[in-house]
Amino acid sequence: MSEYSNPHPFVPPTNFKLGSRTWRVKLVNSRRKWLGIADGHRCKIKLNTRRIRNNEELHHTFMHEMAHAIEFTLGWKLSEKKIDALGNMLAQIEQTARYHG
């Protein structure tokens, strides 16, 4: 087991604050092909549990959609490649963070 392996399953939040708005996160079971969707106008993230294969993919999909939420909040226009890179960086921070105490 790697030094940074997390034995605990990732559980996405039900909501979070970003800027002055509250974003809601829903787990859905859709036949559509997407893994996740971020709707900046409604401050909603949907994660498609039918298409997400495992806990790691759930975590990375959530972080990818979180990157879209950040993009929307800041008024940025990033390519999907940059969003994916940002999401991966956020996931890495969360997976490897060590806390005082």
C-alpha positions in Angstrom: 0.0 0.0 0.0 1.4 3.4 -1.0 2.1 6.0 1.6 -0.7 8.1 0.2 -3.3 5.4 -0.3 -6.6 6.3 1.3 -8.4 3.2 2.6 -11.6 5.2 3.1 -14.1 5.5 0.2 -14.7 8.9 -1.2 -18.1 10.3 -0.3 -18.9 13.5 -2.2 -20.5 16.3 -0.2 -24.2 17.1 -0.5 -23.4 20.8 -0.9 -20.5 23.3 -0.5 -20.0 27.0 -0.7 -18.0 28.5 -3.6 -17.8 32.3 -3.6 -21.1 33.5 -2.2 -23.2 30.6 -3.6 -24.1 27.2 -2.4 -23.6 24.3 -4.8 -25.6 21.1 -4.5 -24.3 17.7 -5.4 -26.6 14.9 -6.5 -25.9 11.3 -7.2 -28.1 10.2 -10.1 -28.6 7.0 -12.0 -28.8 8.0 -15.7 -28.6 6.0 -18.8 -26.8 8.9 -20.5 -23.1 8.6 -21.4 -21.8 11.4 -19.1 -20.0 10.7 -15.8 -20.7 14.2 -14.3 -22.2 17.5 -15.1 -21.7 20.9 -13.5 -24.5 23.5 -14.1 -23.1 26.9 -13.2 -26.4 28.7 -13.5 -28.2 26.4 -11.0 -25.1 25.7 -8.9 -25.6 21.9 -9.3 -23.2 19.0 -9.8 -24.7 15.7 -10.9 -22.6 12.5 -10.6 -23.8 9.6 -12.7 -23.4 6.5 -10.6 -24.6 4.2 -13.4 -21.5 5.2 -15.5 -18.9 5.7 -12.8 -17.1 2.4 -12.3 -15.3 2.7 -9.0 -14.5 4.9 -6.0 -11.5 6.5 -7.6 -13.5 7.4 -10.7 -16.2 8.9 -8.4 -13.6 11.0 -6.7 -11.9 12.2 -9.9 -15.3 12.9 -11.6 -16.3 15.0 -8.6 -13.1 17.0 -8.7 -13.4 17.5 -12.4 -16.9 18.9 -11.9 -15.6 21.0 -9.0 -13.0 22.5 -11.4 -16.0 23.4 -13.7 -17.6 25.1 -10.7 -14.5 27.1 -10.0 -14.3 28.0 -13.7 -17.9 29.2 -13.7 -17.5 31.1 -10.4 -14.4 32.9 -11.6 -15.8 33.6 -15.1 -13.0 31.7 -16.8 -13.2 29.9 -20.1 -10.9 26.8 -19.9 -10.5 23.9 -22.3 -11.8 20.5 -21.2 -8.1 19.4 -21.1 -7.3 22.2 -18.6 -10.4 21.5 -16.5 -9.3 17.8 -16.3 -5.8 18.8 -15.3 -7.2 21.2 -12.6 -9.5 18.4 -11.3 -6.7 16.0 -11.1 -4.6 18.5 -9.2 -7.4 19.1 -6.7 -7.9 15.3 -6.3 -4.1 14.9 -5.7 -4.1 17.6 -3.0 -7.1 16.0 -1.2 -5.6 12.5 -1.4 -2.2 13.4 -0.2 -2.9 16.1 2.4 -1.6 15.5 5.9 -3.0 17.6 8.8 -1.5 18.9 12.0 -2.7 17.4 15.2 
